[in-house]
């Protein structure tokens, strides 16, 4: 065997072996990410947020920085002495426990237990286990409060590594088998995605473990899904072009080389758009958003690296056998040209203006429901989609005590003004105002119990009134914190983030498209279609969340996450299409190039969109409201982009506008003698 021939298979073999070794080393880190993830919502607010400042001042009053867990017990017909004795005995020694506090109706009692800092799940589990021992018959005992909510949230994210991977992997495998009707190719593509996830997990773990970035359960779940979906999308693009090249050459090495060269630009441009888009989250004032930016960017980079190195190496080694039993043979016809997408292209060719006007009207109709989206936040107990003790405990607490008693708002002010501050704090919506007798560094603390459940819309309005009232006390320097204030600060910060980040994302995407397509008009039109698609998606989401799924509301960051992912990911499919259209337009003109580009890429882009939508839909298996909503928004939005925007709206606009779409590029002028479009 000649040295050149030996090198042609030796180099791919070495690349494949290197990835196998890297995968074996990095793979376990996907299961270790939970060890470095933080799910305490207060840690994600900026240091300048009022509730964050109060939290820091509050630690002066409680140097141990205990986390409150609230034990609530209820019995229809009234609690007995044995019930109260059980509560007092079982909570003793597990933390700083308050006396047993009976409700006015006599049917319930509560004990506030300050658990030591650290892992709240450990303390809550010990507390729940202790309370379960010897519980009197007929007595219901639940643990709620901030510590229990954090513990239940951690448990909900606990199975994220195994469950998400299992569901996403099964969905992707099924779709790939249907698309390629091959047992080998889905395995190779999935292996590429798994290697990418392992590499991304290794890098994220090391950075999070060394406090370079923040990781939480939400970012972890999004990382898994994003890497799996993106790696599969890039693989589909390369594999489809490889199969196309195998029909035009009998040399598998030349086919892989041609396919790689033809797809590297759109893959890198697509990945670059997503990376730059998610890195715009670094402009956020919320630590959770800033943490997601680099986490997602690392995931996309790993997906590109795996899809453009490991996958081509394996395709070289397997050749046509990768498609067994339906191997593409040299000289065989391209089935794309006579299939479904050939007919779609013919439809677009016959009535381009009618198609883009109709699709635009439909998208605008969906977008009209956008104002109905409720994204001002939800009560803590509404975060979970399944029954958890902390949510049930909060409901029990609300039935027998003031609804906000489990999570009072906290006012810190100058000690000499505490009486005026306490008087001002009695605004509508408050049930009780308690002055703490302790004085620390000239400061005093006031606990304000709200009438409404912590985190509810009414409670948010009350905290807003409370802040206005105590801020007006001369010389008090009063600040308001607590769980509801944290949610209010999160909502306000999210509104600021949307105002700042959305225009930056649009500018970044425009610049990437302008460089890729060598045009100014085409990027402007593509961005307009994707923004319209996003608005339509959020309008449909509002209808589904409000009237079908009956969700209580949405996290304030849901619209921002939806925008970043849908614009960054939605533009991918336009990139895949329009780079092929530009390639074809150089030879046959814009009109014919658009129709041919749609015909040749229709199947692979649709498959990629379905894969990405299905993988994001897998987020819904996690019993968290935010994840379920993001799963629907991205899955529906990607399908809308793939099936309507990329398949009909963009091609119809391109055909109707003609060569002027490349303005000010010379491409349109160069093709003028060849076509009358």
Helices and strands as residue ranges (DSSP letters): H 3-26, H 29-32, G 33-36, G 41-44, H 50-61, E 67-74, H 81-91, E 96-97, E 101-102, E 108-115, H 120-132, E 140-144, H 146-158, H 160-180, H 183-209, H 217-246, H 252-279, G 280-283, H 287-305, I 306-310, H 311-318, G 319-323, G 335-338, H 340-350, H 352-367, G 370-372, G 380-383, H 389-400, G 405-407, E 409-414, G 415-417, H 418-424, E 430-440, E 443-450, H 457-471, E 479-481, H 483-517, H 521-543, I 544-548, H 558-588, H 590-617, G 618-621, H 625-640, I 641-649, H 650-657, G 658-662, H 667-671
